[in-house]
Amino acid sequence: MPTFVYMTRCDGCGQCVDICPSDIMHIDKTLRRAYNIEPNMCWECYSCVKACPHHAIDVRGYADFAPLGHSVRVHRDEEKGTIAWRIKFRNGKKDMELLAPITTKPWGTGFPDLSAAAAPGGDMVKGENLYNEPKYVAMNDSALATLESNGLEIKEGVYY
C-alpha cells in the first residue's frame, strides 16, 4: 500500500521527508508540498503517515481488503498512546477500525546509558540475543504496552 499526499492538506513541513527510511518522500520546490517520488519503492512502513501532523498522507489499500473507492486513514493519538487505522469500504456501509498501542518511545528518551554498563559475559556473547536484549525489550516481564495498560476499554468492538 504505497503512500500518497493530499496536496490541499500538506503545508510542506517536511516531517515525512525526515522520517522516510527509503528516502522517497520529497518536497516539491515549486508547490512547497510533499510527494512520493517513487510509490513502487515504498517500504510500507507508514512512518510518514503517522508522522504527518496534518493527516495529509494516506495509503492505497490492497484490493483484497479495500478495493477501489475505499479509504484507509491512520491517526496517531499521543495522549491516548494509540495508533488507529480506519478502513472505509467503497460501498460506504462497512467500516473497520483497528487500534494498537504505541510501543515506541519519543526520540531521545528511554535509552540506557551503556557507557556505564558492564561488558557482556561469555554466555551473552555466544547467545542468540543482542546485548541486554531481554532486559531492554522487556522479554522477561509484562512491561510491553497493551491497550489495557493504556487504560482503554473495549466497547462494541472498538477500544475507547
CNS distance restraints for C-alpha pairs under 8 A (distance, minus, plus):
assign (resid   1 and name CA) (resid  44 and name CA) 6.16 0.50 0.50
assign (resid   1 and name CA) (resid  59 and name CA) 5.71 0.50 0.50
assign (resid   1 and name CA) (resid  60 and name CA) 4.85 0.50 0.50
assign (resid   1 and name CA) (resid  61 and name CA) 5.16 0.50 0.50
assign (resid   1 and name CA) (resid  62 and name CA) 6.14 0.50 0.50
assign (resid   2 and name CA) (resid  39 and name CA) 5.39 0.50 0.50
assign (resid   2 and name CA) (resid  40 and name CA) 6.94 0.50 0.50
assign (resid   2 and name CA) (resid  42 and name CA) 5.54 0.50 0.50
assign (resid   2 and name CA) (resid  43 and name CA) 7.76 0.50 0.50
assign (resid   2 and name CA) (resid  44 and name CA) 6.05 0.50 0.50
assign (resid   2 and name CA) (resid  59 and name CA) 5.71 0.50 0.50
assign (resid   2 and name CA) (resid  60 and name CA) 5.85 0.50 0.50
assign (resid   3 and name CA) (resid  36 and name CA) 6.96 0.50 0.50
assign (resid   3 and name CA) (resid  39 and name CA) 6.73 0.50 0.50
assign (resid   3 and name CA) (resid  42 and name CA) 7.35 0.50 0.50
assign (resid   3 and name CA) (resid  44 and name CA) 7.67 0.50 0.50
assign (resid   3 and name CA) (resid  46 and name CA) 7.66 0.50 0.50
assign (resid   3 and name CA) (resid  49 and name CA) 7.69 0.50 0.50
assign (resid   3 and name CA) (resid  57 and name CA) 6.54 0.50 0.50
assign (resid   3 and name CA) (resid  58 and name CA) 5.59 0.50 0.50
assign (resid   3 and name CA) (resid  59 and name CA) 4.36 0.50 0.50
assign (resid   3 and name CA) (resid  60 and name CA) 6.36 0.50 0.50
assign (resid   4 and name CA) (resid  35 and name CA) 6.75 0.50 0.50
assign (resid   4 and name CA) (resid  36 and name CA) 6.21 0.50 0.50
assign (resid   4 and name CA) (resid  39 and name CA) 7.87 0.50 0.50
assign (resid   4 and name CA) (resid  57 and name CA) 5.65 0.50 0.50
assign (resid   4 and name CA) (resid  58 and name CA) 5.53 0.50 0.50
assign (resid   4 and name CA) (resid  59 and name CA) 6.13 0.50 0.50
assign (resid   4 and name CA) (resid  60 and name CA) 7.59 0.50 0.50
assign (resid   5 and name CA) (resid  10 and name CA) 7.28 0.50 0.50
assign (resid   5 and name CA) (resid  34 and name CA) 6.75 0.50 0.50
assign (resid   5 and name CA) (resid  35 and name CA) 5.82 0.50 0.50
assign (resid   5 and name CA) (resid  36 and name CA) 7.40 0.50 0.50
assign (resid   5 and name CA) (resid  56 and name CA) 5.59 0.50 0.50
assign (resid   5 and name CA) (resid  57 and name CA) 4.44 0.50 0.50
assign (resid   5 and name CA) (resid  58 and name CA) 6.30 0.50 0.50
assign (resid   6 and name CA) (resid  10 and name CA) 6.40 0.50 0.50
assign (resid   6 and name CA) (resid  56 and name CA) 5.07 0.50 0.50
assign (resid   6 and name CA) (resid  57 and name CA) 6.18 0.50 0.50
assign (resid   6 and name CA) (resid  58 and name CA) 7.58 0.50 0.50
assign (resid   7 and name CA) (resid  33 and name CA) 6.40 0.50 0.50
assign (resid   7 and name CA) (resid  34 and name CA) 7.57 0.50 0.50
assign (resid   7 and name CA) (resid  56 and name CA) 7.20 0.50 0.50
assign (resid   8 and name CA) (resid  56 and name CA) 7.84 0.50 0.50
assign (resid   9 and name CA) (resid  54 and name CA) 6.31 0.50 0.50
assign (resid   9 and name CA) (resid  55 and name CA) 7.21 0.50 0.50
assign (resid   9 and name CA) (resid  56 and name CA) 4.97 0.50 0.50
assign (resid  10 and name CA) (resid  33 and name CA) 5.89 0.50 0.50
assign (resid  10 and name CA) (resid  34 and name CA) 6.81 0.50 0.50
assign (resid  10 and name CA) (resid  54 and name CA) 6.63 0.50 0.50
assign (resid  10 and name CA) (resid  56 and name CA) 5.29 0.50 0.50
assign (resid  11 and name CA) (resid  32 and name CA) 7.28 0.50 0.50
assign (resid  11 and name CA) (resid  33 and name CA) 6.13 0.50 0.50
assign (resid  11 and name CA) (resid  54 and name CA) 7.97 0.50 0.50
assign (resid  12 and name CA) (resid  27 and name CA) 6.54 0.50 0.50
assign (resid  12 and name CA) (resid  32 and name CA) 5.36 0.50 0.50
assign (resid  12 and name CA) (resid  33 and name CA) 4.50 0.50 0.50
assign (resid  12 and name CA) (resid  34 and name CA) 5.73 0.50 0.50
assign (resid  14 and name CA) (resid  18 and name CA) 6.31 0.50 0.50
assign (resid  14 and name CA) (resid  26 and name CA) 7.86 0.50 0.50
assign (resid  14 and name CA) (resid  27 and name CA) 6.95 0.50 0.50
assign (resid  14 and name CA) (resid  34 and name CA) 7.07 0.50 0.50
assign (resid  15 and name CA) (resid  19 and name CA) 6.32 0.50 0.50
assign (resid  15 and name CA) (resid  48 and name CA) 7.32 0.50 0.50
assign (resid  15 and name CA) (resid  51 and name CA) 6.42 0.50 0.50
assign (resid  15 and name CA) (resid  52 and name CA) 6.37 0.50 0.50
assign (resid  16 and name CA) (resid  20 and name CA) 5.98 0.50 0.50
assign (resid  16 and name CA) (resid  25 and name CA) 6.43 0.50 0.50
assign (resid  16 and name CA) (resid  34 and name CA) 7.77 0.50 0.50
assign (resid  16 and name CA) (resid  47 and name CA) 7.42 0.50 0.50
assign (resid  16 and name CA) (resid  48 and name CA) 4.37 0.50 0.50
assign (resid  16 and name CA) (resid  49 and name CA) 7.45 0.50 0.50
assign (resid  16 and name CA) (resid  51 and name CA) 6.28 0.50 0.50
assign (resid  16 and name CA) (resid  52 and name CA) 6.21 0.50 0.50
assign (resid  17 and name CA) (resid  23 and name CA) 7.00 0.50 0.50
assign (resid  17 and name CA) (resid  24 and name CA) 7.66 0.50 0.50
assign (resid  17 and name CA) (resid  25 and name CA) 4.94 0.50 0.50
assign (resid  17 and name CA) (resid  26 and name CA) 5.70 0.50 0.50
assign (resid  17 and name CA) (resid  27 and name CA) 7.48 0.50 0.50
assign (resid  17 and name CA) (resid  34 and name CA) 7.72 0.50 0.50
assign (resid  17 and name CA) (resid  48 and name CA) 7.50 0.50 0.50
assign (resid  19 and name CA) (resid  47 and name CA) 6.43 0.50 0.50
assign (resid  19 and name CA) (resid  48 and name CA) 6.29 0.50 0.50
assign (resid  19 and name CA) (resid  51 and name CA) 7.61 0.50 0.50
assign (resid  20 and name CA) (resid  24 and name CA) 6.86 0.50 0.50
assign (resid  20 and name CA) (resid  25 and name CA) 6.43 0.50 0.50
assign (resid  20 and name CA) (resid  47 and name CA) 6.44 0.50 0.50
assign (resid  20 and name CA) (resid  48 and name CA) 6.08 0.50 0.50
assign (resid  22 and name CA) (resid  41 and name CA) 7.54 0.50 0.50
assign (resid  22 and name CA) (resid  42 and name CA) 6.92 0.50 0.50
assign (resid  22 and name CA) (resid  43 and name CA) 6.84 0.50 0.50
assign (resid  24 and name CA) (resid  36 and name CA) 5.61 0.50 0.50
assign (resid  24 and name CA) (resid  37 and name CA) 5.40 0.50 0.50
assign (resid  24 and name CA) (resid  38 and name CA) 6.01 0.50 0.50
assign (resid  24 and name CA) (resid  39 and name CA) 7.80 0.50 0.50
assign (resid  24 and name CA) (resid  41 and name CA) 7.54 0.50 0.50
assign (resid  24 and name CA) (resid  42 and name CA) 7.22 0.50 0.50
assign (resid  25 and name CA) (resid  34 and name CA) 6.59 0.50 0.50
assign (resid  25 and name CA) (resid  35 and name CA) 5.67 0.50 0.50
assign (resid  25 and name CA) (resid  36 and name CA) 4.66 0.50 0.50
assign (resid  25 and name CA) (resid  37 and name CA) 6.25 0.50 0.50
assign (resid  26 and name CA) (resid  34 and name CA) 5.43 0.50 0.50
assign (resid  26 and name CA) (resid  35 and name CA) 5.56 0.50 0.50
assign (resid  26 and name CA) (resid  36 and name CA) 6.43 0.50 0.50
assign (resid  26 and name CA) (resid  37 and name CA) 6.77 0.50 0.50
assign (resid  27 and name CA) (resid  32 and name CA) 5.91 0.50 0.50
assign (resid  27 and name CA) (resid  33 and name CA) 5.28 0.50 0.50
assign (resid  27 and name CA) (resid  34 and name CA) 4.26 0.50 0.50
assign (resid  27 and name CA) (resid  35 and name CA) 6.29 0.50 0.50
assign (resid  28 and name CA) (resid  32 and name CA) 5.13 0.50 0.50
assign (resid  28 and name CA) (resid  33 and name CA) 5.39 0.50 0.50
assign (resid  28 and name CA) (resid  34 and name CA) 6.07 0.50 0.50
assign (resid  28 and name CA) (resid  35 and name CA) 7.01 0.50 0.50
assign (resid  29 and name CA) (resid  33 and name CA) 7.79 0.50 0.50
assign (resid  38 and name CA) (resid  42 and name CA) 7.02 0.50 0.50
assign (resid  46 and name CA) (resid  50 and name CA) 6.29 0.50 0.50
assign (resid  47 and name CA) (resid  51 and name CA) 6.01 0.50 0.50
assign (resid  48 and name CA) (resid  52 and name CA) 6.02 0.50 0.50
assign (resid  48 and name CA) (resid  57 and name CA) 7.18 0.50 0.50
assign (resid  49 and name CA) (resid  55 and name CA) 7.11 0.50 0.50
assign (resid  49 and name CA) (resid  56 and name CA) 7.80 0.50 0.50
assign (resid  49 and name CA) (resid  57 and name CA) 5.23 0.50 0.50
assign (resid  49 and name CA) (resid  58 and name CA) 6.38 0.50 0.50
assign (resid  49 and name CA) (resid  59 and name CA) 7.91 0.50 0.50
assign (resid  49 and name CA) (resid  74 and name CA) 6.82 0.50 0.50
assign (resid  50 and name CA) (resid  74 and name CA) 6.73 0.50 0.50
assign (resid  50 and name CA) (resid  75 and name CA) 6.72 0.50 0.50
assign (resid  50 and name CA) (resid  76 and name CA) 5.87 0.50 0.50
assign (resid  52 and name CA) (resid  56 and name CA) 6.59 0.50 0.50
assign (resid  52 and name CA) (resid  57 and name CA) 6.84 0.50 0.50
assign (resid  55 and name CA) (resid  74 and name CA) 7.87 0.50 0.50
assign (resid  55 and name CA) (resid  75 and name CA) 7.54 0.50 0.50
assign (resid  58 and name CA) (resid  72 and name CA) 6.73 0.50 0.50
assign (resid  58 and name CA) (resid  73 and name CA) 6.26 0.50 0.50
assign (resid  58 and name CA) (resid  74 and name CA) 7.54 0.50 0.50
assign (resid  59 and name CA) (resid  71 and name CA) 7.86 0.50 0.50
assign (resid  59 and name CA) (resid  72 and name CA) 6.09 0.50 0.50
assign (resid  59 and name CA) (resid  73 and name CA) 7.43 0.50 0.50
assign (resid  60 and name CA) (resid  71 and name CA) 7.48 0.50 0.50
assign (resid  60 and name CA) (resid  72 and name CA) 7.02 0.50 0.50
assign (resid  61 and name CA) (resid  65 and name CA) 7.20 0.50 0.50
assign (resid  61 and name CA) (resid  66 and name CA) 5.38 0.50 0.50
assign (resid  61 and name CA) (resid  67 and name CA) 7.03 0.50 0.50
assign (resid  61 and name CA) (resid  70 and name CA) 7.67 0.50 0.50
assign (resid  61 and name CA) (resid  71 and name CA) 7.48 0.50 0.50
assign (resid  61 and name CA) (resid  72 and name CA) 6.60 0.50 0.50
assign (resid  62 and name CA) (resid  66 and name CA) 5.80 0.50 0.50
assign (resid  62 and name CA) (resid  67 and name CA) 6.56 0.50 0.50
assign (resid  63 and name CA) (resid  67 and name CA) 4.12 0.50 0.50
assign (resid  63 and name CA) (resid  68 and name CA) 7.01 0.50 0.50
assign (resid  66 and name CA) (resid  70 and name CA) 5.71 0.50 0.50
assign (resid  66 and name CA) (resid  71 and name CA) 7.55 0.50 0.50
assign (resid  66 and name CA) (resid  87 and name CA) 7.35 0.50 0.50
assign (resid  66 and name CA) (resid  88 and name CA) 7.68 0.50 0.50
assign (resid  66 and name CA) (resid  89 and name CA) 5.93 0.50 0.50
assign (resid  66 and name CA) (resid  90 and name CA) 7.65 0.50 0.50
assign (resid  67 and name CA) (resid  89 and name CA) 7.30 0.50 0.50
assign (resid  67 and name CA) (resid  90 and name CA) 7.07 0.50 0.50
assign (resid  68 and name CA) (resid  90 and name CA) 6.74 0.50 0.50
assign (resid  69 and name CA) (resid  89 and name CA) 7.09 0.50 0.50
assign (resid  69 and name CA) (resid  90 and name CA) 4.53 0.50 0.50
assign (resid  70 and name CA) (resid  87 and name CA) 7.29 0.50 0.50
assign (resid  70 and name CA) (resid  88 and name CA) 5.53 0.50 0.50
assign (resid  70 and name CA) (resid  89 and name CA) 4.66 0.50 0.50
assign (resid  70 and name CA) (resid  90 and name CA) 4.49 0.50 0.50
assign (resid  71 and name CA) (resid  86 and name CA) 7.94 0.50 0.50
assign (resid  71 and name CA) (resid  87 and name CA) 5.79 0.50 0.50
assign (resid  71 and name CA) (resid  88 and name CA) 5.25 0.50 0.50
assign (resid  71 and name CA) (resid  89 and name CA) 6.81 0.50 0.50
assign (resid  71 and name CA) (resid  90 and name CA) 7.76 0.50 0.50
assign (resid  72 and name CA) (resid  85 and name CA) 6.96 0.50 0.50
assign (resid  72 and name CA) (resid  86 and name CA) 5.73 0.50 0.50
assign (resid  72 and name CA) (resid  87 and name CA) 4.58 0.50 0.50
assign (resid  72 and name CA) (resid  88 and name CA) 6.54 0.50 0.50
assign (resid  73 and name CA) (resid  85 and name CA) 5.68 0.50 0.50
assign (resid  73 and name CA) (resid  86 and name CA) 5.15 0.50 0.50
assign (resid  73 and name CA) (resid  87 and name CA) 6.51 0.50 0.50
assign (resid  74 and name CA) (resid  83 and name CA) 7.01 0.50 0.50
assign (resid  74 and name CA) (resid  84 and name CA) 5.67 0.50 0.50
assign (resid  74 and name CA) (resid  85 and name CA) 4.62 0.50 0.50
assign (resid  74 and name CA) (resid  86 and name CA) 6.48 0.50 0.50
assign (resid  75 and name CA) (resid  83 and name CA) 5.71 0.50 0.50
assign (resid  75 and name CA) (resid  84 and name CA) 5.17 0.50 0.50
assign (resid  75 and name CA) (resid  85 and name CA) 6.59 0.50 0.50
assign (resid  76 and name CA) (resid  81 and name CA) 7.85 0.50 0.50
assign (resid  76 and name CA) (resid  82 and name CA) 6.09 0.50 0.50
assign (resid  76 and name CA) (resid  83 and name CA) 4.44 0.50 0.50
assign (resid  76 and name CA) (resid  84 and name CA) 6.42 0.50 0.50
assign (resid  77 and name CA) (resid  81 and name CA) 5.81 0.50 0.50
assign (resid  77 and name CA) (resid  82 and name CA) 5.37 0.50 0.50
assign (resid  77 and name CA) (resid  83 and name CA) 6.16 0.50 0.50
assign (resid  77 and name CA) (resid  84 and name CA) 7.91 0.50 0.50
assign (resid  78 and name CA) (resid  82 and name CA) 6.65 0.50 0.50
assign (resid  80 and name CA) (resid 150 and name CA) 7.12 0.50 0.50
assign (resid  81 and name CA) (resid 101 and name CA) 5.80 0.50 0.50
assign (resid  81 and name CA) (resid 102 and name CA) 5.28 0.50 0.50
assign (resid  81 and name CA) (resid 150 and name CA) 6.82 0.50 0.50
assign (resid  82 and name CA) (resid  99 and name CA) 6.65 0.50 0.50
assign (resid  82 and name CA) (resid 100 and name CA) 5.55 0.50 0.50
assign (resid  82 and name CA) (resid 101 and name CA) 4.33 0.50 0.50
assign (resid  82 and name CA) (resid 102 and name CA) 5.09 0.50 0.50
assign (resid  82 and name CA) (resid 147 and name CA) 7.90 0.50 0.50
assign (resid  83 and name CA) (resid  99 and name CA) 5.80 0.50 0.50
assign (resid  83 and name CA) (resid 100 and name CA) 5.32 0.50 0.50
assign (resid  83 and name CA) (resid 101 and name CA) 6.17 0.50 0.50
assign (resid  83 and name CA) (resid 102 and name CA) 6.31 0.50 0.50
assign (resid  84 and name CA) (resid  97 and name CA) 6.97 0.50 0.50
assign (resid  84 and name CA) (resid  98 and name CA) 5.69 0.50 0.50
assign (resid  84 and name CA) (resid  99 and name CA) 4.42 0.50 0.50
assign (resid  84 and name CA) (resid 100 and name CA) 6.44 0.50 0.50
assign (resid  85 and name CA) (resid  97 and name CA) 5.67 0.50 0.50
assign (resid  85 and name CA) (resid  98 and name CA) 4.98 0.50 0.50
assign (resid  85 and name CA) (resid  99 and name CA) 6.26 0.50 0.50
assign (resid  86 and name CA) (resid  95 and name CA) 7.05 0.50 0.50
assign (resid  86 and name CA) (resid  96 and name CA) 5.72 0.50 0.50
assign (resid  86 and name CA) (resid  97 and name CA) 4.48 0.50 0.50
assign (resid  86 and name CA) (resid  98 and name CA) 6.38 0.50 0.50
assign (resid  87 and name CA) (resid  95 and name CA) 5.67 0.50 0.50
assign (resid  87 and name CA) (resid  96 and name CA) 5.06 0.50 0.50
assign (resid  87 and name CA) (resid  97 and name CA) 6.35 0.50 0.50
assign (resid  88 and name CA) (resid  92 and name CA) 6.45 0.50 0.50
assign (resid  88 and name CA) (resid  94 and name CA) 6.40 0.50 0.50
assign (resid  88 and name CA) (resid  95 and name CA) 4.62 0.50 0.50
assign (resid  88 and name CA) (resid  96 and name CA) 6.54 0.50 0.50
assign (resid  89 and name CA) (resid  93 and name CA) 7.12 0.50 0.50
assign (resid  89 and name CA) (resid  94 and name CA) 5.82 0.50 0.50
assign (resid  89 and name CA) (resid  95 and name CA) 6.26 0.50 0.50
assign (resid  97 and name CA) (resid 158 and name CA) 6.96 0.50 0.50
assign (resid  98 and name CA) (resid 158 and name CA) 7.69 0.50 0.50
assign (resid  99 and name CA) (resid 158 and name CA) 7.71 0.50 0.50
assign (resid  99 and name CA) (resid 159 and name CA) 6.84 0.50 0.50
assign (resid 100 and name CA) (resid 146 and name CA) 7.89 0.50 0.50
assign (resid 100 and name CA) (resid 147 and name CA) 6.83 0.50 0.50
assign (resid 101 and name CA) (resid 145 and name CA) 6.54 0.50 0.50
assign (resid 101 and name CA) (resid 146 and name CA) 5.85 0.50 0.50
assign (resid 101 and name CA) (resid 147 and name CA) 5.56 0.50 0.50
assign (resid 101 and name CA) (resid 150 and name CA) 7.55 0.50 0.50
assign (resid 102 and name CA) (resid 145 and name CA) 7.43 0.50 0.50
assign (resid 103 and name CA) (resid 144 and name CA) 7.23 0.50 0.50
assign (resid 103 and name CA) (resid 145 and name CA) 5.89 0.50 0.50
assign (resid 105 and name CA) (resid 109 and name CA) 6.52 0.50 0.50
assign (resid 105 and name CA) (resid 110 and name CA) 6.68 0.50 0.50
assign (resid 106 and name CA) (resid 110 and name CA) 7.97 0.50 0.50
assign (resid 113 and name CA) (resid 117 and name CA) 7.15 0.50 0.50
assign (resid 120 and name CA) (resid 124 and name CA) 5.87 0.50 0.50
assign (resid 120 and name CA) (resid 125 and name CA) 6.43 0.50 0.50
assign (resid 120 and name CA) (resid 131 and name CA) 6.85 0.50 0.50
assign (resid 121 and name CA) (resid 125 and name CA) 6.29 0.50 0.50
assign (resid 122 and name CA) (resid 126 and name CA) 6.27 0.50 0.50
assign (resid 123 and name CA) (resid 127 and name CA) 5.88 0.50 0.50
assign (resid 124 and name CA) (resid 128 and name CA) 7.85 0.50 0.50
assign (resid 124 and name CA) (resid 129 and name CA) 7.31 0.50 0.50
assign (resid 124 and name CA) (resid 130 and name CA) 7.91 0.50 0.50
assign (resid 124 and name CA) (resid 131 and name CA) 7.03 0.50 0.50
assign (resid 125 and name CA) (resid 131 and name CA) 7.97 0.50 0.50
assign (resid 129 and name CA) (resid 133 and name CA) 5.94 0.50 0.50
assign (resid 129 and name CA) (resid 134 and name CA) 7.44 0.50 0.50
assign (resid 132 and name CA) (resid 136 and name CA) 6.26 0.50 0.50
assign (resid 133 and name CA) (resid 137 and name CA) 5.65 0.50 0.50
assign (resid 133 and name CA) (resid 138 and name CA) 7.90 0.50 0.50
assign (resid 133 and name CA) (resid 139 and name CA) 7.81 0.50 0.50
assign (resid 134 and name CA) (resid 138 and name CA) 5.70 0.50 0.50
assign (resid 134 and name CA) (resid 139 and name CA) 4.79 0.50 0.50
assign (resid 134 and name CA) (resid 140 and name CA) 6.08 0.50 0.50
assign (resid 135 and name CA) (resid 139 and name CA) 6.66 0.50 0.50
assign (resid 135 and name CA) (resid 140 and name CA) 6.89 0.50 0.50
assign (resid 137 and name CA) (resid 144 and name CA) 7.95 0.50 0.50
assign (resid 138 and name CA) (resid 142 and name CA) 6.88 0.50 0.50
assign (resid 138 and name CA) (resid 143 and name CA) 5.74 0.50 0.50
assign (resid 138 and name CA) (resid 144 and name CA) 6.35 0.50 0.50
assign (resid 145 and name CA) (resid 149 and name CA) 6.10 0.50 0.50
assign (resid 145 and name CA) (resid 150 and name CA) 7.07 0.50 0.50
assign (resid 146 and name CA) (resid 150 and name CA) 6.37 0.50 0.50
assign (resid 147 and name CA) (resid 151 and name CA) 6.73 0.50 0.50
assign (resid 147 and name CA) (resid 152 and name CA) 5.59 0.50 0.50
assign (resid 147 and name CA) (resid 153 and name CA) 7.76 0.50 0.50
assign (resid 147 and name CA) (resid 159 and name CA) 7.82 0.50 0.50
assign (resid 148 and name CA) (resid 152 and name CA) 5.24 0.50 0.50
assign (resid 148 and name CA) (resid 153 and name CA) 6.68 0.50 0.50
assign (resid 152 and name CA) (resid 159 and name CA) 6.01 0.50 0.50
assign (resid 152 and name CA) (resid 160 and name CA) 5.35 0.50 0.50
assign (resid 153 and name CA) (resid 159 and name CA) 5.41 0.50 0.50
assign (resid 153 and name CA) (resid 160 and name CA) 5.52 0.50 0.50
assign (resid 154 and name CA) (resid 158 and name CA) 5.52 0.50 0.50
assign (resid 154 and name CA) (resid 159 and name CA) 4.38 0.50 0.50
assign (resid 154 and name CA) (resid 160 and name CA) 6.36 0.50 0.50
assign (resid 155 and name CA) (resid 159 and name CA) 6.16 0.50 0.50
assign (resid 155 and name CA) (resid 160 and name CA) 7.03 0.50 0.50
